[in-house]
Amino acid sequence: MPITQSGKVLIAAPVHPVLTDGLNAAGYQCIFQEKTTQVAAFDLIGDCTGVITSTRLQLDKELLDAAPQLQWIGRMGSGMEVIDVPYAASKNIRCYSSPEGNCNAVAEHALGLLLSVTKKIATSYNEVKDNKWLRDENRGGELEGKTIAVIGFGHTGSAFAKKLQGFDMRILAYDVDPAVSVPSYAEKCDSMEPIYREADIVSFHVPLRPDTLHYFNEAFLDNMERAFILVNTSRGKVVSSSTLLQGLQSGKISGAALDVWEEEPLEQMNNKLKEILNRCLGYPQFIVTPHIAGYSYEALYKMSSVLLNKIVTLK
């Protein structure tokens, strides 16, 4: 099917006007259904040329089959697990993500989470609200001189490593793609062995795929030779929540800073994961935020702009 720059586009995600204004100027007609459901999307997508989505819709085989005119899908963000990319490719549907747009936001948030845990910022703030002024109990640690492993060295992992330069840390970079380049201020690891042996902090920046599902599991925990801080701003299912709780209980995990959870949001979480989350929340060295790392005002503009540039330059 030849690519055209016309037709309807289903906008099923929060976007910046730079995207919709640009699509309109290019000849598309934007249909705004930001809060559409998976079921409702079947009635909306039938005559659409394009779709803009985030995590609300699963562009699976069934939904793609309901869109015979679909030519492209734009993903606000980096994770393509919401799209059956191979099936889309078989139907000549082009798929685009925008990790360039929110990688800085995620990197800043990951650094904020790490600092909050090491400096005990969130816990001491809550104590002050309870009229407690505890200094010795909230003595923090420094990042300087520590070894941090950045697992996944794409847009977000490399952006995070860039932020860490000013803290005089040793940065270990690992990526499953051996062709990934690593800047001079980081050390490229060809295997996980140096990370297991030497890391004080482990930060995940990987997509969710079959090989990264529960990447952090009991075997990973057992392989770590020292107590460490765990950071995850990638996808909730990358970290086994039960293993995380196990690590907190044993002290092997000295701190945990997460922006994601295995099931989101809270109202969709099963009882077992709710119980695990509540138990983790009982540890002062644990902090979690509601999947907001890449959700900054600036990132919304950047992601929208990146997608627009990719879509309107289709050949």
Backbone as a ProteinNet text record, in pm:
[ID]
protein_1_A
[PRIMARY]
MPITQSGKVLIAAPVHPVLTDGLNAAGYQCIFQEKTTQVAAFDLIGDCTGVITSTRLQLDKELLDAAPQLQWIGRMGSGMEVIDVPYAASKNIRCYSSPEGNCNAVAEHALGLLLSVTKKIATSYNEVKDNKWLRDENRGGELEGKTIAVIGFGHTGSAFAKKLQGFDMRILAYDVDPAVSVPSYAEKCDSMEPIYREADIVSFHVPLRPDTLHYFNEAFLDNMERAFILVNTSRGKVVSSSTLLQGLQSGKISGAALDVWEEEPLEQMNNKLKEILNRCLGYPQFIVTPHIAGYSYEALYKMSSVLLNKIVTLK
[TERTIARY]
84.3	0	88	74.6	155.5	116.4	217.2	192.6	134.1	24.2	-36	-34.3	-38.3	-47.4	-186.3	-282.4	-421.4	-498.3	-623.6	-707.1	-718.3	-791.2	-816.6	-703.7	-678	-580.8	-649.4	-649.5	-705.7	-601.7	-633.7	-544.1	-591.5	-523.7	-564.4	-464.4	-405.1	-305	-296	-250.2	-222.6	-109.1	-129.4	-26.7	-20.5	89.1	103.2	42.4	-17	-75.2	22.9	154.4	250	230.7	187.6	166	36.9	-71.7	-200	-205.6	-149.5	-145.6	-63.2	48.3	133.2	66.2	-5.4	-76.9	-187.7	-259.3	-364.6	-305.3	-192.1	-127.6	-79	-46.2	1.8	-111.9	-237.1	-350.6	-430.8	-391.2	-465	-581.9	-678.5	-790.1	-778.9	-755	-733.4	-865.8	-885	-1002.5	-957.6	-1001.2	-952.5	-1035.3	-971.8	-1034.5	-927.4	-876.5	-763.8	-793.3	-918.7	-954	-1034.8	-1020	-1092.2	-1051	-1139.5	-1108.8	-1070	-1016.1	-979.5	-1101.8	-1214.5	-1337.2	-1387.1	-1389.8	-1440.9	-1353	-1224.1	-1131	-1166.4	-1230.6	-1268.4	-1365.4	-1449.8	-1545.1	-1483.4	-1370.4	-1308.6	-1200	-1136.9	-1013.9	-1035.6	-1157.1	-1184.9	-1143.6	-1164	-1130.5	-1013.3	-928.2	-815.1	-690.7	-618.2	-488.9	-376.8	-391.7	-288.9	-348.4	-267	-305.5	-190.4	-223.3	-126.7	-168.8	-80.4	-115.8	-4.6	-37.4	64.8	55.4	-9.5	-27.2	-173.8	-263	-406.2	-452.8	-402.7	-447.6	-342.6	-389.1	-303.8	-328.5	-231.8	-245.1	-206.9	-293.1	-268.6	-328.4	-319.5	-365.7	-512.4	-595	-738.4	-768.7	-703.8	-731.2	-672.6	-556.3	-495.6	-581.4	-640.8	-728.2	-854.9	-890.2	-1009.3	-979.6	-855.4	-813.7	-752	-833.7	-779.9	-707.9	-734.4	-670.4	-548.6	-516.3	-408.7	-274	-198.2	-67.5	46.2	17.6	122.9	67.2	155	122.7	232.9	195.5	291.2	278.3	386.7	387.2	447.8	367.4	417.8	499.4	630.1	716.2	803.2	858.2	959.5	916.5	824.8	792.7	701.7	748.1	668.9	594.3	592.9	523.5	372.1	320.5	175.6	135.9	232.8	206.2	261.7	182.1	232.5	310.6	435.4	515.6	536.3	569.9	586.4	460.3	343.9	219.6	190.2	216.9	197.5	286.4	409.8	503	452.7	391.2	338.3	224.3	161.2	52.3	99.7	232.9	294.5	253	232.5	201.6	331.5	369.3	493.7	468.7	564.9	552.4	665.9	629.9	728.2	712.6	824.2	824.4	898.4	903.4	965.5	1050.5	1141.9	1224.8	1315.3	1346.5	1429.3	1359.4	1225.5	1148.1	1139.2	1143.8	1128.7	1247.6	1357.2	1472.6	1532.6	1535	1590.1	1502.5	1370.6	1278.1	1296.5	1308.6	1327.8	1462	1565.4	1697.6	1696.9	1633	1625.1	1547.7	1438.8	1356.6	1432	1503.1	1581.4	1685.5	1748.3	1846.3	1778.7	1659.9	1586.1	1548.9	1504.5	1471.4	1594.2	1705.5	1828.3	1874.3	1869.2	1907.8	1812.5	1684.6	1587.3	1616.5	1654	1682.9	1813.8	1918.4	2049.2	2055.5	1980.6	1981.3	1863.3	1777.2	1660.4	1569.9	1551.2	1476	1328	1267.7	1123.2	1087.6	1164.5	1131.3	1148.2	1256.3	1277.5	1176.2	1136	1032.6	901.6	864	740	748.8	868.5	885.4	870.5	925.1	909.7	761.9	684.8	540.9	472.6	533.2	481.6	548.7	611.8	677.9	795.7	864.3	984	1104.7	1208.7	1330.1	1446.4	1466.7	1560.7	1680.4	1794.3	1914	1995.9	2033.9	2117.2	2048.6	1918.4	1843	1834.7	1857.2	1845.5	1979.4	2086.1	2217.7	2223.2	2256.6	2256.4	2394.6	2397.9	2522.9	2548	2669.6	2707	2720.8	2697.1	2713	2858.7	2933.7	3074	3150.1	3220.5	3301.4	3226.8	3094.6	3016	3019.4	2991.1	2983.7	2837.5	2793.5	2655.3	2653.2	2565.1	2547.5	2421.8	2437.5	2324.4	2297	2187.2	2152.8	2052.3	2094.8	2018.3	2075.8	2151.5	2223	2174.3	2041	1980.3	1961.6	1850.8	1826.5	1822.1	1742.4	1726.4	1847.1	1902.3	2018.3	2136.6	2161.6	2274.7	2247.8	2121.2	2086.4	2108.4	2074	2095.9	2244.7	2322.3	2466.7	2527.8	2478.3	2527.9	2505.4	2388.7	2359.1	2452.2	2497.8	2577.9	2722.8	2765.9	2905.1	2950.5	2863.6	2902.6	2914.8	2880.3	2884.5	3011.2	3102.4	3229.3	3207.2	3118.8	3089.1	3157.9	3173.1	3216	3089.5	3080.2	2959.2	2988.4	2919	2927.7	2807.3	2831.5	2724.8	2712.3	2589	2565.9	2444	2457.5	2344.7	2353.8	2238.6	2237.2	2288.9	2281.1	2332.6	2481.2	2568.1	2711.8	2759.3	2675.4	2715.4	2690	2621	2592.3	2722.3	2735.3	2856.8	2842	2953.3	2956.8	3055.9	3018.3	3109.6	3228.1	3324.7	3450.5	3433.7	3328.1	3311.7	3243.9	3210.4	3151.8	3237.5	3221.7	3293.6	3195.8	3223.2	3135.6	3159.1	3050.7	3059.3	3008.6	3086.8	3046.8	2961.2	2954.9	2871.8	2823.2	2737.7	2686	2781.7	2886.2	2973.5	3032.8	3086.5	3139.5	3032.2	2910.1	2799.7	2767.2	2753.2	2726.1	2835.3	2956.7	3071.5	3095.1	3066.3	3117.8	3013.6	2889.9	2794	2738.4	2733.9	2665.7	2522.2	2497.7	2365.8	2340	2217.6	2177.8	2054.1	2061.9	1950	1908.6	1778.3	1727.2	1669.2	1708	1658.7	1636.3	1559	1539.5	1393.2	1366	1227	1172.4	1040.4	978.7	964.2	1035.4	1031.7	1036.4	1015.9	1023.8	1154.1	1266	1394.5	1420.7	1335.8	1353.3	1242.4	1144.1	1041.1	1106	1086.7	1151.5	1302.7	1359.7	1506.3	1569.1	1510.4	1555.9	1473.4	1538.4	1471.4	1561.3	1524.5	1601.8	1745.7	1763.6	1900.1	1984.7	1924.4	1995.2	2032.9	1936.2	1960.7	2071.8	2067.8	2169.9	2308.2	2312.5	2441.5	2509.7	2432.9	2491.7	2575.9	2700.6	2794	2791.8	2728.6	2722.1	2582.6	2550.4	2422.5	2421	2305.9	2298.2	2163.4	2160.6	2037.8	1983.4	1854.1	1787.5	1704.1	1722.8	1645.1	1577.4	1448.8	1379.6	1284.5	1317.5	1229.5	1192.3	1205.3	1176.2	1033.8	1012.6	881.2	868.6	749.3	729.4	761.6	727.3	746.2	892.4	980.8	1124.1	1173.3	1111.5	1151.3	1045.3	1088.1	999	972.5	848	813.7	840.1	813.5	838.2	986.8	1071	1216	1261.5	1201.1	1232.3	1203.5	1086.6	1051.5	1149	1184.2	1281.2	1413.9	1458.7	1584.4	1578.4	1464.5	1447.7	1447.2	1380.1	1371.5	1507.7	1587.9	1718.7	1824.6	1800.6	1899.7	1993.4	1979.7	2063	2034.1	1907.4	1870.9	1868.1	1965.7	1977.5	1888.4	1837	1745.1	1680.2	1557.3	1487.6	1411.9	1430.4	1367.5	1301.5	1169.1	1094.7	995.8	974.5	868.6	759	776.7	684.9	659.9	552.3	518.5	467.7	462.9	427.8	290.1	195.1	63.6	28.5	-20	-58.6	-192	-271.5	-256.5	-301.6	-311.5	-344.5	-475.1	-575.3	-707.2	-710.8	-608.8	-602.9	-508.7	-452.8	-354.1	-421.3	-367.8	-425.6	-386.5	-455.3	-438.2	-297.9	-236.5	-101.5	-2	-9.8	82.9	53.2	-73.9	-107.8	-44.4	-51.5	7.4	157.9	223.5	368.6	405.3	328.9	355.7	340.9	234.8	212.4	323.8	374.5	484.5	612.9	635.9	754.1	746	625.6	607.4	637.7	642.7	677	825.8	906.8	1051.7	1088.8	1154.6	1188.5	1284.3	1358	1453.2	1387.8	1256	1182	1101.1	1107.8	1027.5	973	849.3	788.6	703.1	706.4	622.7	534.3	420.8	318.9	344.1	456.8	490.3	483.8	558.6	556.9	691.6	790.5	926.4	932.2	866.7	872.4	755.6	686.8	558.6	568.7	686.4	703.3	634.4	611	551.2	641.2	770	864	867.4	859.6	864	742.3	626.8	507.1	529.2	589.6	619.9	724.4	831.6	940	893.9	818.4	770.3	677.9	590.2	498	573.9	675	754.7	832.3	889.5	964.4	873.8	754.4	661.8	617.7	588.1	546.3	653.1	776.1	885.6	897.9	878.3	888.4	770.7	652.1	532.1	524.4	548	526.9	641.1	749.3	859.7	858.2	748	735.9	750.3	821.4	840.8	752.8
-119.8	0	125	212.2	334.6	425.8	493.9	584.7	715.7	756.6	885.1	975.1	1104.4	1200.2	1262.8	1178.1	1221.4	1114.8	1143.5	1048.4	1080.8	994.6	1016.1	959.5	1029.2	982.8	979.3	861.9	847.1	891	994.2	1043.5	981.3	874.6	798.3	813.5	930.8	957.4	1107.6	1150.4	1292.8	1335	1441.7	1491.5	1642.9	1698.1	1844.4	1891.7	2011.9	2063.6	2069.7	2070.4	2073.4	1952.5	1840.3	1719.4	1728.6	1760.8	1764.5	1879.1	1992.9	2105.4	2066.2	1996.4	1955	1850.6	1757.1	1656.1	1719.5	1814	1884.1	1958.9	2024.6	2100.1	2007.3	1882.3	1786.3	1719.7	1747.4	1692.9	1587.5	1556.6	1457.5	1521.4	1439.1	1482	1409.8	1484.2	1424.3	1401.8	1280.1	1242.6	1224.4	1313.9	1314.9	1221.1	1112.7	1017	971.9	1069.7	1044.9	937.1	927.2	833.1	715.3	684.5	571.1	441.2	344.3	212.7	118.7	4.3	-95.3	-138	-156.9	-200.1	-92	31.5	141.3	166.8	134.7	161.2	82.9	-32.7	-111.9	-35.8	47.4	125.6	253.6	293.5	419.8	403.5	287.6	271.7	224	182.8	117.4	194.2	325.5	405	499.2	464.3	551	514.1	617.5	601.3	585.5	654.8	651.9	648.7	609.4	607.1	662.1	748	792.9	731.7	656.1	587.9	602.5	569	560.7	420.6	407.4	274.2	235.2	321.2	294.9	181	176.4	76.6	-31.4	-152.4	-263	-281.2	-241.3	-256.8	-400.3	-493.4	-634.7	-677.1	-805	-857.3	-823.1	-840	-817.8	-672.8	-579.5	-439.3	-396.9	-449.2	-416.6	-469.6	-585.6	-641.2	-559	-483.8	-399.2	-265.7	-245.6	-118.7	-144.3	-177.9	-214.7	-101.4	24.6	137.4	190.3	127.6	177.8	167.8	277.6	283.1	305.3	367.1	391.3	404.2	377.3	391.5	474	575.6	657.9	633.2	598.4	567	682.6	744.4	847.8	779.4	785.1	718	615.4	524.4	433.8	288.3	244.3	102.3	57.7	-37.8	-87.7	-215.8	-253.6	-376.1	-365.4	-243.7	-226.1	-248.1	-271.5	-290.4	-425.7	-500.8	-624.3	-582.7	-544.7	-486.9	-584.6	-711.1	-802.5	-816.6	-824.5	-838.3	-709.6	-597.4	-469.7	-462.7	-506.3	-505.3	-594.7	-708.4	-798.8	-736.2	-634.4	-562.7	-428.8	-412.1	-289.2	-165.1	-183.2	-71.8	-29.9	94.2	143.8	185.2	153.9	181.8	273.1	377.8	476.2	503	509.1	549.1	681.2	733.9	865.3	869.3	773.5	773.1	894.6	955.1	1075.9	1188.5	1180.1	1289.2	1289.1	1170.5	1168.8	1109.5	1082.8	1021.6	1113.6	1243.5	1335.2	1340.8	1341.4	1343.9	1220.5	1103.2	979.1	981.2	1030.4	1036.3	1124.9	1240.5	1330.5	1265.7	1198.3	1135	1021.9	941.8	833	886.6	997.3	1059.1	1110.3	1170	1217.1	1103.5	991.4	875.7	824.1	815.6	765.9	856.3	986	1080.2	1074.4	1056.4	1048.7	930.1	816.8	698	713.5	758.2	765.1	876.3	982.7	1095.3	1091.4	989.3	971.1	1094.7	1150.3	1274.6	1254.1	1154.6	1134.6	1093.2	1001.1	952.6	1061.5	1138	1242.5	1355.1	1384.8	1486.9	1444.6	1319	1270.8	1271.3	1246.6	1251.9	1393.7	1489.7	1629.5	1668.3	1620.4	1648	1590.1	1483.9	1422.8	1479	1597.6	1666.3	1587.4	1513.5	1441.3	1505	1534.2	1596	1502.2	1402	1294	1305.6	1338.7	1358.6	1231.3	1171.9	1052.8	939.7	926.4	819.2	838.3	959.9	990.2	1026.4	976.3	998.6	927.2	1000.3	943.8	903.5	849.6	812.4	898.7	893.2	972.4	882.4	943.1	870.8	868.2	968.3	976.2	849.3	795.2	677.1	545.6	551.2	428.8	380.5	251.9	191.9	167.4	225.5	208.3	135.7	38.5	-35.5	15.2	61	104.8	-6.6	-76	-190.2	-145.3	-148.7	-91.9	45.2	56.6	181.3	246.3	250	321.4	467.3	525.5	668.3	702.8	627.3	664.3	625.9	506.8	464.9	556.9	595.3	684.7	825.3	869	1000.1	1000.9	889.8	878.9	879.9	804.3	800.8	939.6	1015.7	1151.9	1237.9	1220.4	1296.9	1258.6	1134.7	1084.4	1131.8	1190.7	1232.5	1323.1	1413.7	1512.5	1458.1	1330.5	1273.3	1191	1190.9	1119.8	973	909.5	768.7	684.9	559.1	464.4	410	424.7	388.1	266.5	156.2	36	33.2	17.2	18.3	-118.8	-172.5	-302	-292.6	-347.2	-353.7	-485.1	-544.2	-672.3	-658.6	-536.9	-510.2	-476.9	-563	-537.5	-417.7	-370.5	-256.8	-122.7	-123	2.5	68.4	195.8	268.3	327.5	338.4	387.7	503	615.7	730.7	702.7	789.7	767.6	768.1	832.7	840.2	715.1	618.9	492.9	376.1	261.9	140.7	41.3	-5.3	-100.5	-240.5	-307.5	-444.3	-538.9	-639.8	-737.8	-848.9	-854.1	-952.3	-890.9	-964.6	-916.3	-942.4	-1019.4	-1059.8	-942	-837.3	-724.6	-654.5	-654.4	-591.3	-670.8	-801.9	-886.4	-870.6	-855.3	-855.1	-719.2	-608.6	-479.8	-369.6	-387.8	-277.3	-251.7	-122.6	-77.3	-36	-3.1	42.2	-20.9	-67.8	-124.6	-49.8	3.9	80.9	22.6	-9.4	-72.1	31.3	18.9	107.2	23.6	-82.9	-178	-180.5	-219	-237.6	-366.6	-379.8	-504.1	-598.2	-708.3	-812	-946.7	-1056.3	-1186.9	-1207.2	-1155.7	-1177.6	-1081	-978.4	-886.9	-900.4	-987.2	-1013.6	-1075.6	-1008.6	-1050.9	-1066.7	-970.7	-964.5	-970.5	-890.5	-897	-1003.6	-1115.9	-1229.5	-1286.4	-1402.5	-1459.7	-1489.7	-1536.3	-1566.3	-1439.8	-1329.8	-1201.3	-1158.8	-1165.3	-1126.1	-1210	-1339.9	-1429.7	-1401	-1358.5	-1333.1	-1206.4	-1112.8	-989	-1018.8	-975.1	-1011.4	-916.1	-800.4	-705.3	-645.2	-585.3	-515.1	-399.8	-373.3	-274.5	-203.5	-91.3	-15.1	-49.9	-75.4	-110	8.3	47	155	98.5	125	81.6	189.8	248.9	346.5	298.2	167.1	113.8	61.2	-66.1	-127.2	-210.8	-210.7	-277.4	-424.8	-492.4	-636.7	-676.1	-579	-609.4	-659.8	-611.8	-648.4	-739.7	-854.8	-943.1	-880.8	-845.7	-778.9	-868.6	-997	-1087.9	-1096.9	-1093.6	-1094.8	-964	-854.3	-724.4	-726.8	-777.2	-786.2	-876.8	-987.2	-1078.8	-1008.7	-927.6	-855.7	-751.9	-684.1	-586.5	-656.7	-770.5	-845.3	-894.5	-940.3	-996.5	-889.6	-768.9	-662.9	-661.8	-758.7	-761.7	-639	-595.5	-469.9	-362.6	-273.7	-170.5	-50.6	-43	63.6	30	73.6	47.8	173.5	214.3	335.9	302.3	303.3	259.8	366.4	372.3	455.6	369.4	238.4	146	25.4	-46.9	-166.1	-272.6	-395.3	-505.7	-490.1	-438.5	-408.6	-266	-191.3	-52.2	-27.1	68.6	140.9	55.7	117.5	43.8	-32.3	30.4	-32.4	-155.4	-176.2	-293.5	-401.1	-376.8	-467.4	-584	-703.2	-817.7	-813.6	-891.5	-884.9	-922.5	-1017.6	-1059.3	-946	-876.6	-766.5	-647.7	-626.5	-520.5	-549.6	-675.9	-713.7	-693.3	-732.9	-716	-568	-486.7	-342.8	-283.7	-319.8	-265.9	-306.6	-427.2	-471.9	-396.7	-372.7	-294.8	-152.5	-95.4	41.6	54.7	-57	-53.6	-35.3	-42.6	-24.8	119.9	189.3	330	349.7	245.4	256.3	225.8	219.1	191.3	314.1	350.1	461.2	423.3	461	433.8	553.9	588	694.5	634	699.9	638.7	652.2	600.4	597.7	738.2	828.1	968.6	1015	927	969	1039.1	983.5	1041.8	1131.4	1180.5	1249	1399.1	1455.1	1598.7	1680.3	1807	1897.5	1907.5	1917.8	1931.2	1804.7	1688.4	1562	1546.9	1595.4	1586.7	1660.8	1778.4	1854.1	1782.2	1736.5	1673.5	1546.6	1461.1	1337.3	1367.2	1465.4	1503.2	1554	1635.5	1690.7	1582.4	1488	1377.3	1293.4	1260.2	1179	1251.9	1379.6	1456	1450.6	1471.3	1470.8	1335.7	1226.6	1093.4	1064.1	1107.7	1074.7	1153.6	1281.9	1363.6	1350.8	1285.8	1265.2	1125.4	1050.5	918.4	927.7	834.6	832.9	726.5
0	0	0	-98.2	-99.9	15.6	74.4	185.7	133.3	194.2	159.3	280.1	256.1	366	362.5	393.5	400.3	475.1	506.7	576.9	724.3	794.8	936.8	1022.6	1132.1	1230.6	1366.5	1428.5	1562.5	1664.8	1740.9	1846.1	1977.6	2019.5	2137.2	2250.6	2261.6	2365.4	2386.8	2504.5	2523.1	2430.8	2355.4	2264.5	2274	2227.2	2219.3	2087.5	2085.8	1960.9	1844.2	1872.9	1762.5	1670.6	1728.2	1648.9	1568	1634.5	1563.3	1462.8	1498.6	1403.7	1280.9	1304.5	1194	1106.3	1169.4	1091.5	1008.1	1068.1	993.1	874.2	896.6	789.2	677.2	714.1	614.8	538.4	578.3	505.6	579.1	702.3	779.9	855.3	893.1	976.5	1110.4	1217.3	1348.9	1420.8	1469.4	1546.5	1690.7	1778.5	1916.2	2004.2	2048.5	2140.6	2240.3	2313.5	2403.2	2506.4	2551.4	2657.3	2605	2478.5	2422.8	2490.3	2487.8	2542.4	2428.1	2464.5	2364.7	2283.1	2351.1	2283.2	2189.4	2237.5	2155	2033.3	2044.2	1934.7	1808.8	1824	1706.9	1616.9	1676.6	1597.5	1542.4	1597.2	1557.6	1452.3	1449.4	1373.2	1230	1199.5	1072	948.4	948.5	829.6	853.5	949.2	983.6	903.7	863.7	798.2	901	1015.9	1119	1257.9	1354.1	1495.5	1577.4	1672.8	1772.8	1904.9	1968.5	2091.8	2194.7	2319	2424	2483.8	2598.4	2656.9	2665.3	2621.5	2637.2	2547.7	2424.6	2329.6	2308.8	2289.4	2246	2096.9	2015.7	1871.6	1835.4	1876.4	1852	1718.6	1689.2	1560.2	1536.3	1639.4	1623.5	1589.4	1659.5	1632.8	1498.5	1464.5	1335.1	1220.1	1240	1135.8	1118.1	1220.6	1212.6	1144.6	1101	1040.5	903.1	802.7	670.8	599.4	639.1	572.8	648.7	759.9	844.8	773.7	775.8	711.1	810	923.6	1020.9	1162.3	1259.1	1401.1	1465.2	1539.3	1612.8	1761.4	1826	1968.9	2046.6	2134.3	2224.3	2333.3	2322	2417.3	2348.6	2428.8	2375.3	2366.3	2449.3	2454.3	2341.2	2263.2	2150.4	2184.7	2313.7	2351.5	2335.5	2319.8	2300.1	2155.4	2068.3	1924.9	1881.8	1807.2	1746	1620.9	1642.2	1533.9	1418.1	1444.6	1330.2	1246.3	1312.1	1235.8	1159.9	1223	1153.6	1030.1	1044.2	930.3	817.9	854.4	752	673.8	734.3	668.1	611.2	606.4	554.5	633.5	763.6	852.4	920.2	904.3	964.2	1109.1	1193.2	1336.3	1381.1	1452.1	1496.4	1645.5	1714.3	1854.7	1868.1	1990.1	2009.2	2136.5	2153.2	2274.2	2284.8	2170.8	2174.6	2251.3	2256.4	2314.6	2465.1	2527.8	2673.4	2747.7	2677.3	2743.5	2850	2824	2924.1	3048	3027.3	3141.1	3228.2	3164.3	3239.4	3312.7	3246.7	3309.1	3433.1	3422.1	3537.6	3652.4	3617.5	3721	3789.2	3710.2	3768.4	3865.6	3828.9	3918.2	4044.4	4029.9	4146.3	4240.5	4185	4267.5	4341.5	4269.6	4330.4	4443.8	4422.8	4527.4	4646	4617.7	4727.3	4818.2	4757.9	4837.3	4914.2	4845.9	4911.6	5015.7	4994.9	5089.2	5186.5	5171.6	5258.7	5257.7	5141	5127.5	5155.2	5089.2	5104.6	5246.6	5303.5	5437.6	5542.6	5534.5	5635.6	5620.7	5497	5475.3	5541.1	5523.8	5584.4	5736.3	5789.9	5935	5987.6	5914	5956.7	5957.7	5862	5861.1	5984.3	6040.3	6162.7	6287.3	6270.6	6382.1	6440.1	6353.7	6394.5	6325.4	6402.8	6349	6381.2	6295	6321.5	6228.7	6282.9	6201.6	6190	6301.6	6296.3	6220.6	6241.1	6175.4	6024	5977.4	5835.1	5771	5831	5771.3	5636.1	5531.2	5396.5	5348.8	5229.8	5165.9	5043.7	4992.2	4875.6	4752.7	4637.3	4511.4	4465.4	4504.3	4463	4500.3	4402.8	4427.6	4414.5	4400	4385.1	4239.9	4222.2	4089.5	4055.1	3945.6	3901.1	3767.7	3756.3	3631.6	3561.9	3439.7	3358	3257.8	3278	3193.7	3088.9	2963.9	2853.5	2824	2716.4	2690.5	2561.5	2548.6	2437.5	2471.8	2426	2448.8	2597.4	2676.2	2816.6	2900.4	2876.6	2953.8	2934.2	2810.4	2783.6	2837.5	2833.7	2890.1	3041.3	3107.2	3250.9	3283.3	3208.1	3230.6	3215.8	3120.2	3099.2	3222.7	3288.5	3409.9	3524.4	3524.1	3635.2	3632.4	3520.8	3507.8	3621.3	3661	3761	3901.5	3920.9	4055.2	4079.8	3982.6	3997.7	4034.4	3959.8	3979.6	3871.7	3899.7	3797.9	3731.1	3600.6	3527.7	3439.7	3468.5	3386.4	3292.6	3164.6	3064.8	3000.1	3004.2	2939.9	2849.6	2729.4	2637.1	2560.5	2535.4	2464.8	2322	2269.3	2134.5	2143.7	2095.2	2107.6	2027.5	1934	1850.6	1918.5	2031.1	2101	2144.7	2114.1	2152.5	2292	2360	2497.4	2504.3	2566.5	2574.5	2665.7	2659.6	2731.1	2882.9	2933.2	3078.4	3135.3	3051.4	3096.5	3048.9	3114.7	3078.4	3017.7	2897.9	2832.3	2886.5	2924.8	2973.3	2865	2833.3	2732.8	2792	2923.2	2991.9	3122.6	3194.2	3321.4	3437.5	3415.2	3525.3	3603.4	3537	3614.6	3697.8	3646.9	3719.8	3844.9	3830.4	3946.9	4052.6	4007.3	4098.9	4164.1	4093	4138.6	4157.6	4112.2	4114.5	4254.3	4290.5	4411.3	4381.2	4255.2	4209.7	4074	4052.4	3924	3875.7	3752.9	3698.2	3563.7	3550.7	3429.1	3333.3	3205.3	3098.8	2972.5	2986.3	2876.7	2834.7	2710	2667	2724.7	2724.9	2770.3	2651.6	2658.4	2555.9	2627.7	2557	2624.6	2700.4	2647.3	2713.2	2828.3	2845.7	2958.7	3062.2	3036	3135.1	3258.8	3373.7	3498.4	3480.1	3409.8	3395.9	3534.6	3625.2	3763.6	3834.8	3862.4	3924.7	4034.5	4087.2	4197.2	4156.4	4034.3	3989.1	3984.4	3935.6	3930.9	4072.7	4163	4301.8	4362.8	4341	4397.2	4339.3	4213.5	4148.6	4198.9	4253.8	4303.7	4427.9	4425.1	4531.6	4650.2	4635.2	4745.6	4753.4	4865.4	4878	4778.1	4720.8	4613.3	4613.8	4543	4522.7	4384.7	4378.5	4253	4204.7	4078	4016.2	3891.8	3876.9	3754.8	3707	3593.7	3529	3388.7	3364.3	3231	3226	3251.5	3254.6	3380.5	3439.2	3566.6	3563.5	3454.3	3445.7	3426.5	3410.3	3403.6	3539.7	3646	3781.5	3843.1	3890.1	3964.2	4101.3	4126.7	4252.1	4372.4	4358.1	4470.1	4502	4398.7	4421.9	4484.4	4441.8	4502.3	4651.5	4689.1	4831.1	4904.3	4842.4	4902.4	4929.1	4833.3	4849.9	4960	4972.7	5080.9	5216.3	5223.2	5349.2	5394.9	5299.9	5334.9	5356.4	5305.8	5312.7	5194.2	5103.4	4982.6	4896.8	4895.5	4830.6	4939.6	4935.5	5038.4	5011.4	4889.7	4853.4	4720.5	4700.8	4574.7	4534.6	4409.9	4358.5	4225.2	4221.8	4104.7	4059.2	3928.3	3872.6	3811	3816.7	3751.1	3841.6	3812.4	3888.8	3793.2	3839.1	3749.1	3685.8	3759.4	3703.6	3740.6	3643.3	3664.2	3593.5	3646.9	3773.4	3891.9	4008.6	4130.5	4119.2	4056.9	4051.9	3961.7	3880	3794	3847.8	3964.1	4020.9	4092	4073.5	4143.9	4291.8	4371.5	4516.9	4560.7	4490.5	4528.6	4511	4396.2	4372.2	4463.1	4496.4	4592.8	4727.2	4769.8	4898.1	4896.2	4786.6	4775.8	4779.1	4704.6	4703.3	4842.5	4912.1	5046.2	5141.8	5125.1	5211.1	5177.5	5048.6	5009.1	5063.7	5062.1	5111.3	5260	5329.5	5471.3	5496.6	5392.3	5405.6	5374.6	5465.4	5441	5324.4	5288.2	5176.9	5041.8	5038	4914.1	4874.8	4746	4695.7	4559	4532.5	4402.3	4362	4234.1	4179.8	4070	4037.6	3951.1	3800.9	3754.4	3612	3550.4	3609.8	3565.7	3512.6	3508.3	3473	3337.6	3237.2	3103.4	3071.2	3174.5	3157.3	3179.2	3161.1	3185.3	3076.4	3105.5	3006.6	2882.8	2908.9	2797.4	2712.1	2778.2	2704.6	2613.6	2658.6	2574.5	2443.7	2451.1	2329.8	2245.2	2309.3	2234.5	2163.8	2234.6	2173	2056.3	2074.7	1968.1	1846.7	1870.5	1761.5	1688	1764.3	1703.5	1614.5	1665.2	1585.9	1459.6	1473.7	1356.4	1248.5	1287.4	1190.8	1120.8	1195.9	1136.1	1043.4	1083.2	1006.8	876.5	883.3	762.9	662.8	702.6	608.7	549.9	570.4	509.5	359.1	303.9	159	95.7
[MASK]
+++++++++++++++++++++++++++++++++++++++++++++++++++++++++++++++++++++++++++++++++++++++++++++++++++++++++++++++++++++++++++++++++++++++++++++++++++++++++++++++++++++++++++++++++++++++++++++++++++++++++++++++++++++++++++++++++++++++++++++++++++++++++++++++++++++++++++++++++++++++++++++++++++++++++++++++++++++++++++

